[in-house]
């Protein structure tokens, strides 16, 4: 189960909607990747995803189209980090605020701890 902190629900929902719109514009691979990563966090910790004991809490991150998360049953925190061109300026030389040594050759999200 994915949840959002009460004070950030609207902002996280807006940023998540923006990420889905951007991924859809990029490619089917990008959208599939984002959905897969969110699904992974939804089931984080294993077991029954319908209980509050599993999954992750999403929060805003300072990087565009990226999110922070905290696992409920595992006690880890991390980020769901966007790797790709800046949606506000896709022609910008600096692609994002995170370094990745090896990854897919399309805009995508990865889970960091």
Secondary structure, 3 states (H helix, E strand, C coil): CEEECHHHHHHHHHHHHHHHHHHHHHCHHHHHHHHHHHHHHHCCCCCCCCCCCCCEEEEECCCCCCEEEEECCCCCEEEEEEECCECCECCCCCCCCCCCCCCCCCCEEEEEC
